[in-house]
Amino acid sequence: MTFPEGQEPPRAIWFSLDEALDLLASLEDARDALLDTGHLPVVMGVEHQIRRLSRRLDFDEPEEDGR
């Protein structure tokens, strides 16, 4: 995600309970669709590679939990 020059993303984002529950339901539906179609392992593999590359490019802090 890119931001206009000089603009940083917000440090905190707040959701109302209803907004959070709607977001959670949408995420669960997306996860279930990935599971049902057999795509979840592929997405997880891509996510792993993105994290590795981000760490090597010093975009992310090293993970502490061994992942």
N, C-alpha and C positions, 0 to 999 in steps of 0.2 A: 504494500500500500504506500502510495506517495502522498506527500503533503506539499502545499505551496511553499516556496522558499521562505525560510524564516519562521514558518508555522510548525509547532510541535503538536502531536496528538495530546488529548486530555490525559491527565494523570489518573483520573477516576471517572467512572461512568456509573450512574445510578439508574436502577429500574424500579418501578412500582412492583408490588407483588403480582398483579395481573399481567404486567408486561413480562416479568420474569417467568411466570408460568406459561405464557404463550410461547416465549422463546424456547423454553425447555421442551415443550410439546413439539415444536417444529424440529428441534435438533433430534429428539427421539424418533420422530417420523422419518427424518433423513437417514439416521443410523439404521433403522429397521429396513428401509428401502435398499440400502447398501448391503445389508445382511441377506435379504431375500434374493437379490440378484447376484450374489457372490462377489461383489466388488469391494467389500470392506477390506479384505487382505491387500488388495492392490492399493487402495487409498492409504492404508497404514504404511505400506512400503514406500510410497511416495513421500509421506510425511516424515518418515525416518531419514530419507535422503535430503529433504529440505532442511531438517534440523542439523544434519552433519555438515552440509554446505554452509549454513548460516554460522555455525560455530567456527568453521575454518576461516570464514571471512570476517570473524570477530563481530558479527551482528548480534549474537546472543551470548549471554553469560554461559560458561560451562555448566552442565547439569550436575547437580550434587548427588542425585539419587541413583547414579549408575546406569542410566539409560543412554 
